[in-house]
């Protein structure tokens, strides 16, 4: 290879030649170009990764299917909060809420999840609902009873053309409203999947 001369300013201010091979110049400029392009694109790469993470988030604690039903629609945030408050007829205290609408060929259902600040708070919410139904305060519901499914206390009431189940999982209160023809399979699967 033929050497080429690059002028470089010395400490004293005088210019002196430095011998550099063509290969060294070629490789230096190739990598500087690549790194230069990369550093210019870092913000775009970073934004793309953030968007990818946000879109693939699995923070919503709803199963993709319950029994023979598949998840068709998810409500969360303020929309879910308004619906959960509407269901109770008043504002209730909880951190986050999620509502999943499930469909099958022969029926449908909804899974309502409210996350509370503690297991104790969730247990108190369950007890209030159970007590109100037991006392007959919720007139649209009848045939109220408590059962055990997969070693978990589950409450059942029938009303408005559906079977309504509710139970606690940690700091979450879970309510499943489902068409009667899908009820037994759906509640067993929901309890299993919401563990």
Helices and strands as residue ranges (DSSP letters): E 3-9, E 15-21, H 22-55, E 65-66, E 69-76, H 77-88, E 96-104, E 107-115, H 119-134, E 142-149, E 152-159, E 162-169, E 172-179, G 180-182, H 183-193
